[in-house]
Amino acid sequence: MLLAIDVGNTNIVMGVHNKSAYTDVWRLTTNKERTADEFGVFYMNMFNAAGLKLSDIDSIILSSVVPGIMYTLTHSLEKYFNLTPMMVEQGIKTGLNIKIDNPKELGADIIVNLVSAYETYKGPAIVIDFGTATTFSCVTKDFECPGVVICSGVKLTAEALNKKAAKLPNIDIIMPPKVIGKNTINSMQSGLVYGYLGQIASIVKYMKKELVDDYNQNYEDIKVIATGGLLNLIAKKSDQIDYVDSMLTLNGLKLVYDKNKPKTEGKA
């Protein structure tokens, strides 16, 4: 079995893949202070609850955008699984042609998402990842990544309003009853939710135009795929999004693993 791990700024997502599909997926808060043994307790508890053994895992693949957690996390994997993880980093084979100024700047999660989007949805795509930051990345029909748009995430924006505006409270990010708010909380919720819907519409519109004009893509072929922790709240209200795929990153990790695993190894 394969253990796939994606480390984001807010959450760590882990999934166990058998020969055909992911059987179990868990989310863990990203905490740089967590020790290797605390990770180990999490592994043992989750595996036990799922009826699995740590020894069932014979391979691990790991992507991360949080360098400060990597030493402890990789140490915990080596200690509890007795395995060294395959890292999504410079030099790993993906087939993706990264056309930005410095390809090393492109996050591992974005690379994995684009591989997954291209191979799953068969062609050019825009991937919107709703995380701590909201990223809009794209891949062409020729499996090239022309670039990325990075915005403040919904939660990050809400926290900034609370911290920088004395009279604005900390709020739950939910759909308000109406666009025009009748109180401070609903007004903030409306600004966040509908503001992001407008942001999505505008950015997707201009990204599609550039993909058509500058990269010779067919407009109708460009799929828009949403993933990430807050995708359900925003994506369900957006008419620009074609697919909502909560497993996009984990499926991408499996695809990248298959491109790089030793030839003598069986299917995970």
C-alpha positions, 0 to 999 in steps of 0.5 A, a space after each residue: 500500500 502507498 501512503 500519500 501525504 500533502 502538507 499545506 499551511 493549514 492542514 496535512 492530508 494523508 491517504 492510504 492507496 491500495 491497488 485500485 483506490 484510496 481506502 482511507 483519508 485523514 486531515 491533521 492540523 499543520 503544527 510545526 511544534 508537533 514532535 515525531 512521536 506525536 505524529 506517530 501517535 496519530 499514525 497508530 490511532 488512525 491506522 488502528 481505527 481503520 483496521 490497518 497496520 503500519 506495516 501494511 505501507 510499503 511506499 510513501 510519497 510526500 509533497 509540502 509547502 511548509 519547509 519548517 515541518 519537514 525534518 520532524 515529519 520525515 523523521 516520524 515516517 522513517 521511525 514508525 514506517 521504517 520507510 524514506 518518503 519519495 519527495 515531490 521536489 526539483 528533479 522528480 519526473 512529472 512530465 510537466 513543462 514549467 514555463 515560469 521564470 524560476 521553475 523552483 518557485 512552483 509549489 509541490 502542491 500546484 505541480 501535483 494538482 496540474 498533473 492530476 488535472 491534466 491526466 484526469 480531465 484530459 486536456 487544458 485546465 485551470 485549477 483553483 485550490 482553496 487553501 490558506 492562499 487561493 491559487 489559480 494554476 493552469 496547464 495547456 493541452 501540451 502539458 505546460 504550466 504557463 504560470 499561476 495567480 495567487 490570492 489571499 485565502 478566504 480565512 486569511 482575509 477574514 482574520 485580517 479584517 478581525 485583526 486590523 479593523 477594531 470593530 469587526 469581529 471574528 466570524 464563521 465563514 458561511 453563506 449569508 442569508 442575503 447579499 445585502 447584510 443587515 448586521 456586521 456579521 452577515 455583512 462581512 460574510 457577504 463581502 467574503 463569499 460574494 467577493 470571492 465569487 466575483 474574484 473567481 469569475 474575473 480571474 478565470 475569465 482573464 486566464 481563459 482569454 490569455 490561454 486562448 490568445 497567447 497559448 493557442 488553447 481552444 476556449 471550450 476545452 479549458 476545464 475549471 477544477 476546484 479543490 482544497 479545504 474551503 471548496 464546498 462553500 465557494 465552488 457550489 455557488 460559482 458557475 465558472 467551476 466545471 468540476 469539484 474534486 476534493 481528491 485532486 491532490 492525493 490522486 496527483 500524488 499517486 500519479 507522480 509516484 507511479 512515474 517515479 517508482 522503482 521498476 521492480 516494485 509492484 503496484 501500490 
